[in-house]
Amino acid sequence: MSRKLINKLIVGGLIILALVLIWGQASVYLRRPANTEKHSYPAITQAAHSAEKGRLRRALSPTGFSGSAILVENNQIVDSYTAGVEDNESGKNNRLTTAYEIDSLQKSLTAGLVMTLVNRHEIALTDHLNQYITGIPGSAEVTIRQLLDMTSGLSLPKLSYKGDSLPRTQYLKILRRNVKFQPQKYGKWNYQPVNYVLLSMILEKVTGDNYQQLFAERYTGKLKLQQTVFATDTTGIDVARGYRLKKQGNMVKQILQQPNMATVESELGTGQVYMSAPDYYKVLSKLLNGDLLGKQTTQSLYRPINFAQVRYHGGLYTEKQSFYGANGYGYGFEDHVRISPDGKKAFVVFSNLQGNRSKQPSLRQVVDKLTNQYFNVGK
């Protein structure tokens, strides 16, 4: 073999070795978890000085609280409290920027997406369900407004889902088989999450985009949210894992909740988003103050003509004069929001422990008590 050929082989081998090393480094980089440092700042500012400091700690610590909570005044955080860990395995502490499954609090954001299409004249609140989705009992009578207010008379029994996915076509078949229309409840308020599942399907039908795309465009991207993801893919940010409290003998144990993906996807528009408390407040406040929808549309969503007869509008309980509210429970999480009609003042609590510890006040009891104090109810 000639010296020239040997030199060529050596050079070629070195080039191949260099390419292998470069590819190896690139592969390591691609597999590396996303850097969460850029997600370490709350979505809203914190007041430098506040008389409210320590109020949340005093109220929530007796419950054995694990999660994140904020008090907001004039769109600024005036007090915050975090306790517990994101998950028992890592032991990483919950922080203000930790994202939690928001459960039913998502319904208010779905309502905002619906009203966006109303603003664009792509749908109307008086449209009937069967104009977009056929085969649902009562769909010729039920309007989009009634779906938003849960006065449709529709209900769906609790179903069990299995598997790693729930395609929309399959889910719609399930709904057509199982949704019930009760004429005696038509026009009367009855809390049924299926109303918002159907609204989400209408959104997808009208726009041609899936719900996640619509959510990302309208909220995550537009408002530059850094701690918001869907439960179908929680990579890239710090998310809490949910635990259900279960009494076993004299002990209360934390049981990790791990729903299958089909169950997660069945929560379409009603409970499949993870958000930090500041991220959620930022979106909801901008829905309420008209920044996202405009004053007139906001008024029609939360203060419609039938306001006095119905206690629930657009994903929020609206019967109180000083604040609106919503509660979420499921998959090891418990969430509460209380917010003034103009969005400037709020109390947001996200917890990754669901259930009550024995001999301690429940989180809901403490939330209701502090809400009445903070919003001066009865004074």
Secondary structure, DSSP 8 states (H G I E B T S, - for coil): --HHHHHHHHHHHHHHHHHHHHHHHHHHHHHS----GGG-S-SS-B-SS-TTTTHHHHHHGGGT--EEEEEEETTEEEEEEEESBS-TTT--B--TT-BEE-GGGHHHHHHHHHHHHHHTTSS-TT-BGGGT--SSTTTTT-BHHHHHHT-S-EE-------SS---HHHHHHHHHHH-EE-GGGTTS----THHHHHHHHHHHHHHSS-HHHHHIIIIIITTT-SSEEETT--TTS-B---EEEEEETTEEEEEE----HHHHHHTTTTS-EEE-HHHHHHHHHHHHSSTTT-HHHHHHHHS-TTTTT-SEETTEE---SS-EEEEEEETTEEEEEEE-TTSSSEEEEEESEES--TTS--HHHHHHHHHHHHTTTT-
